[in-house]
Amino acid sequence: MLSQTPTLAEITGNPKLAFTESFGIFGPPKLDPAVAERLVKGFVSAGQDQEVIDGAEAAGLPLAISGPEVLVDNLKRNESVLNRILG
């Protein structure tokens, strides 16, 4: 864990350079939609499990688990931040 590592926003003093770390679970392109939906529901339900929430908090990790539409939004936001950095 890198809890002592400053964020890019802290290093630069620019809060606009804050990133949201996002992780996705990807399956094969021809994955049965019913199977994909069950996997999404299982993953999202972990974010509502109190034991998971407590474990993340104890580790100092802000945890927010949501569906694929939020991952896409976060990736677009991070791309915008990178574009500001890279010019």
N, C-alpha and C positions, 0 to 999 in steps of 0.2 A: 504494500500500500504506500502511496506517495503523499501521505497527509501533510508532510512538511514542504512539499514542492509547491511553489506559488503558481497561481493560474496566470495565463497570458494577460488577462485583465489587470491583475495585481502588479505584474512586472511592468506593464506599460503605463499603468495609471488610467487606463481607458476602459470603463465598464462596458462599452459597446463591443469589446472583444471577448466577451464571455461566450463560451461554448457550452452546449448541452451534449453530453456524451450519449450516444444512442447505439443500441445494439439490436440487430435483427436476426431472426432465425429464417434461413432461406431453405426452400425445398426444391426438388426438381421441377422443371416447367410443366410436366404432365402429371403432377401430383393430383390425385383425386380431390376435387373441391371440398367434399365432405370431410376428408382426412385433414386437409388444410384448416378448415373451420374448427375442427376438434382441437388441433394443435394450438391455434390462436386462442381459443377459449381456455385451454389448460394453462397456457403461458400467462394470459391476462389474469386468471384467477389466482395465480401465485402472488400477484401484487396486492391481493386482498386477504392473504393468509397472514394472520397476526404473528405467527412464528417467523415467517420470512421478513415481515416488516420490522419486528423487534431485532432480528439478527442484523439486518442492514443498518438500523439505527445504532446498534452497539458497535458496529464497525465504522461508524461515521460516514456512511454512504447515504446520500439523499436518494430515495428510491421512488420512482414513478413508473409503473408498468402499464402500458396501454397498447392499443392495436396498431396495425400496420399504417393506418392513415396518419398517426402522430409521428411515426418514424420518418415518413416522407416529408412532413412539415419540418421536422427538426433538421433533416439533411439539407433541405433547401435553405433554412436559416443559417446553418453552418457554412454553406457555400457562399452566402451573402457576406458573412463575416470574413471568410478567407479572401473574397474579392476585395474587400476594404483593405485588408492587410497587404495583399499583393499589388494593389493598385490596378 
